[in-house]
Amino acid sequence: MCKAKKYHKTNNTRIDNCMRPFIKNLSEIYKKNYKILACCCGHKKYPMTVVAKGPDGRIFEMISDKDIPRKRNFYKRDAQGYYYIPEVSTP
C-alpha cells in the first residue's frame, strides 16, 4: 500500500504503482472468468479495493464481495482527493 497518490497510466486507465504486480497476477489467474475493472490500494486511508465483473455479469468488489450497482464511476473522491468506494467504506 502506497502513501502517495502515484499511479501508472495505461491508455485511459490509472493503476496505483504498488498495485501493478498484484493486478497483473490477478488478471492472469482469472482472465477467463473475471475482468478487473478498477482498483485502488487505499493509500493508508481506505481499504484496498478491486472491482471486477464476473462471468454472470455481476459487478462487485472482490475483497469485500460487495455488489457495486454501477457499470462505471465506482470511486468517489473525498475532501483530500483520495478515492474510495462508498459501498465498501465511508469517508
C-alpha positions as CSV (number, residue, x, y, z in Angstrom):
1,M,0.0,0.0,0.0
2,C,1.5,3.3,-1.0
3,K,1.0,6.5,0.8
4,A,1.5,8.9,-2.2
5,K,-1.1,9.2,-4.9
6,K,1.2,8.0,-7.6
7,Y,-0.1,5.8,-10.4
8,H,0.9,4.1,-13.7
9,K,-1.1,5.3,-16.7
10,T,-2.0,2.8,-19.4
11,N,-4.3,4.1,-22.2
12,N,-7.2,5.6,-20.3
13,T,-6.6,3.5,-17.1
14,R,-4.7,4.5,-14.0
15,I,-3.2,1.9,-11.7
16,D,-1.5,2.6,-8.4
17,N,2.1,1.7,-8.7
18,C,2.0,-0.6,-5.7
19,M,-1.0,-2.5,-7.2
20,R,0.5,-3.2,-10.6
21,P,2.1,-6.6,-9.8
22,F,-1.0,-7.7,-7.8
23,I,-3.4,-6.8,-10.6
24,K,-1.3,-8.2,-13.3
25,N,-1.2,-11.6,-11.5
26,L,-4.8,-11.5,-10.5
27,S,-5.8,-10.7,-14.1
28,E,-3.7,-13.6,-15.4
29,I,-5.2,-16.1,-12.9
30,Y,-8.8,-15.0,-13.5
31,K,-8.7,-13.8,-17.1
32,K,-11.2,-16.4,-18.4
33,N,-13.8,-15.8,-15.7
34,Y,-13.4,-12.3,-14.3
35,K,-12.5,-8.9,-15.8
36,I,-10.7,-6.4,-13.4
37,L,-12.5,-3.1,-13.9
38,A,-10.8,-0.8,-11.3
39,C,-8.5,-0.9,-8.3
40,C,-7.1,1.2,-5.6
41,C,-4.6,0.5,-2.8
42,G,-6.4,2.8,-0.4
43,H,-3.3,5.0,0.3
44,K,-3.3,4.1,4.0
45,K,-6.7,5.8,4.4
46,Y,-9.2,3.4,2.9
47,P,-9.2,-0.4,2.4
48,M,-7.6,-1.8,-0.8
49,T,-10.3,-2.4,-3.4
50,V,-10.5,-4.4,-6.6
51,V,-13.7,-4.1,-8.7
52,A,-14.4,-6.9,-11.1
53,K,-17.1,-8.2,-13.4
54,G,-17.9,-11.9,-13.1
55,P,-18.9,-14.4,-15.8
56,D,-22.6,-13.8,-14.8
57,G,-22.2,-10.0,-15.4
58,R,-22.2,-9.2,-11.7
59,I,-20.0,-6.2,-10.8
60,F,-18.6,-6.4,-7.3
61,E,-15.6,-5.5,-5.1
62,M,-13.5,-8.7,-4.9
63,I,-12.1,-8.3,-1.4
64,S,-15.3,-7.4,0.5
65,D,-17.6,-9.3,-2.0
66,K,-20.0,-6.4,-2.0
67,D,-22.1,-5.6,-5.1
68,I,-21.4,-2.4,-6.9
69,P,-24.6,-1.1,-8.6
70,R,-22.8,0.9,-11.3
71,K,-21.1,0.0,-14.5
72,R,-18.6,2.8,-14.2
73,N,-17.5,5.6,-11.8
74,F,-17.0,3.1,-9.0
75,Y,-15.0,5.5,-6.9
76,K,-15.9,8.8,-5.1
77,R,-13.4,11.4,-4.1
78,D,-13.1,12.7,-0.6
79,A,-12.1,16.2,0.5
80,Q,-8.4,15.4,0.5
81,G,-8.6,13.9,-3.0
82,Y,-8.4,10.3,-2.1
83,Y,-10.7,7.8,-3.9
84,Y,-13.0,5.3,-2.1
85,I,-15.9,3.1,-2.9
86,P,-19.0,4.1,-0.8
87,E,-20.3,0.5,-0.6
88,V,-17.1,-0.7,0.9
89,S,-16.0,2.2,3.2
90,T,-17.2,5.7,4.2
91,P,-15.0,8.8,4.2
